[in-house]
Amino acid sequence: MLIAAPLSLIALIPWLGVTLWLLSGSRQRVHVPFLPLWQGRVEGPRTRTRLHMPPAAIAFILAAILLAILAASRPQVRKPHNQVHGSFSFILDRGLTMSAHGTHDLRFREAADQALTVLHHRFADCQINFTTVPEGTVQTLSLDECDSLVRDLPPSAMDTRELLADAIRQTNGPVLVVSDEPLDATQDRAIEIPPPQGAQDVAIVRIAAREAPVAQIMVSLRNQSSRTTAVLAVSDVQQRVRRQVDLPPAPAERNYVIDLPQIDPVILVQLETRDDVEVDKQAWLVREGSGTRVEPHFALPPELRRLVDVYVAARPPAPNAGRLCVVRSLADAPADAPAVIVPPVRRPLRASAFHVRDHFVTHNAGWQSAGVAIDVADDPPPQGWTPLVNAGGRTLVAARPTPPNQIWVGFDSPQWAATPDFVIFWTNVLDWAGGGAKSMAAHSLPEWDGQWKPTATHPAEPWPGLYQRSDGTLRAFNAPDVPIPPLGDTRWREGIAALAATPGRIDLSPDLLIAALACLALAALAWASPRKPLATTADEKGDARL
């Protein structure tokens, strides 16, 4: 037995003194009819002191105090080796590399199965704190429940390195970590359980595209396999380009540049090779934001019509792209969609100076090239809109202060249409109102959130692929860059054996406190029991009268 707080046993000294005093009792009372009879020398046997049992209520109170003192000392006894309950944690990593294929199943399942098999052998009845990463949820399960849960877990394409470290920090005591990621050396209480074998992988690390001076796409590959060649396939709406490439020696990376006839709004890059990791064999690029469908609702001036045609040709909208309405008045503009309002301009104005507010629409546009003689709209911009350009006491350009992006352009200049500033200004207008993005882009899967819905069925969510928002916007989410680490220490079975060899302990304090309360209850019952009145003899009654 182990006494966790031995100083509490000092209280036994006064308890023992009080108990001995109560047990010693007192001299027997004797009725004396006449005091002078006791004068003189009294002959008789010497009275010997002996222990007497106190009343039952007092005995129960003494027992309650003794049990309370023992409970305060926190006595503990050893558990049997095969009866450990809730004494350690179990963390299962389902990250990208652990979701690769092993010999017969996914690597995290194979590693978890072999760990749980050893636990079944070492512990007959075991409750553990089970955590899965990336979810981070903690459940207290039996070994049989862990077996069932592991079989039903899907793969994951997430980078779990930081999440795994956080999960370990949130545990107390020994923790079993099923992962191929090397653990921090300071986490000496963690027993790492790696998968049975390593993994072969050729991964697309990143992709990028450009349209000028020529249409090209760059693909970065990392080789962590014995392969020396692979086939890259680049697909868009109209074409598919395949090229065989030489891979760098493991575990190096190399960039590959592929020329394309043009850059389409959506590009898919595939690595046509099979290995243990499937999730990093394809990646997407999507033209974000600027591929808005421009819809004029009236006959545009010739110079503006030509600019819109060039703009759309350079930024072709996707089939499900949002629309940008170009209308004559605020009444014609949709209330919940982007719009450009171009009212009729018939009133001449002499603009000696332009007052320009800093805004996306006004960037890099030289307003003095618009000249002095300009035409402005008869009516001012909508009330409450933010003025961006003023001249001659009139507002020429104004923007809606709240979403959706809407802009009012209430001026025209015949000579400005022949300048580069005209092109810059109207490109800014269409970019800002339509979304403002200008390039092909992709996002890493950890940036995904619930507003993006997959356009195809995936093994799990989130998963690399194309996603769409409720407003029709497309976005590409690709697999994160997670290299496959080398296998760690395989001596984890010795760690579990040492864990099983260290028996747990059972704290007896709660049981002792319950017993103390029970003794107090019995003392109260004994104290409340009726007592018989003392009998008196006739002589005693007479003596009392005297």
Secondary structure as GFF3:
##gff-version 3
##sequence-region A 1 546
A	DSSP	beta_strand	2	3	.	.	.	ID=ss1
A	DSSP	three_ten_helix	6	11	.	.	.	ID=ss2
A	DSSP	alpha_helix	12	24	.	.	.	ID=ss3
A	DSSP	three_ten_helix	35	38	.	.	.	ID=ss4
A	DSSP	alpha_helix	56	72	.	.	.	ID=ss5
A	DSSP	beta_strand	75	78	.	.	.	ID=ss6
A	DSSP	beta_strand	89	93	.	.	.	ID=ss7
A	DSSP	alpha_helix	107	122	.	.	.	ID=ss8
A	DSSP	beta_strand	127	133	.	.	.	ID=ss9
A	DSSP	beta_strand	138	142	.	.	.	ID=ss10
A	DSSP	alpha_helix	143	152	.	.	.	ID=ss11
A	DSSP	alpha_helix	161	169	.	.	.	ID=ss12
A	DSSP	beta_strand	175	178	.	.	.	ID=ss13
A	DSSP	beta_strand	190	193	.	.	.	ID=ss14
A	DSSP	beta_strand	201	210	.	.	.	ID=ss15
A	DSSP	beta_strand	216	224	.	.	.	ID=ss16
A	DSSP	beta_strand	229	235	.	.	.	ID=ss17
A	DSSP	beta_strand	240	246	.	.	.	ID=ss18
A	DSSP	beta_strand	253	259	.	.	.	ID=ss19
A	DSSP	beta_strand	266	271	.	.	.	ID=ss20
A	DSSP	beta_strand	282	287	.	.	.	ID=ss21
A	DSSP	beta_strand	293	296	.	.	.	ID=ss22
A	DSSP	alpha_helix	302	314	.	.	.	ID=ss23
A	DSSP	beta_strand	323	327	.	.	.	ID=ss24
A	DSSP	three_ten_helix	330	332	.	.	.	ID=ss25
A	DSSP	beta_strand	339	341	.	.	.	ID=ss26
A	DSSP	beta_strand	345	350	.	.	.	ID=ss27
A	DSSP	beta_strand	354	356	.	.	.	ID=ss28
A	DSSP	three_ten_helix	360	362	.	.	.	ID=ss29
A	DSSP	three_ten_helix	367	370	.	.	.	ID=ss30
A	DSSP	beta_strand	373	377	.	.	.	ID=ss31
A	DSSP	beta_strand	386	391	.	.	.	ID=ss32
A	DSSP	beta_strand	394	399	.	.	.	ID=ss33
A	DSSP	beta_strand	406	409	.	.	.	ID=ss34
A	DSSP	beta_strand	411	412	.	.	.	ID=ss35
A	DSSP	three_ten_helix	416	418	.	.	.	ID=ss36
A	DSSP	alpha_helix	420	434	.	.	.	ID=ss37
A	DSSP	beta_strand	440	441	.	.	.	ID=ss38
A	DSSP	beta_strand	443	444	.	.	.	ID=ss39
A	DSSP	three_ten_helix	445	447	.	.	.	ID=ss40
A	DSSP	beta_strand	453	454	.	.	.	ID=ss41
A	DSSP	beta_strand	465	468	.	.	.	ID=ss42
A	DSSP	beta_strand	474	478	.	.	.	ID=ss43
A	DSSP	alpha_helix	492	501	.	.	.	ID=ss44
A	DSSP	beta_strand	505	507	.	.	.	ID=ss45
A	DSSP	alpha_helix	509	527	.	.	.	ID=ss46
A	DSSP	alpha_helix	538	545	.	.	.	ID=ss47
###
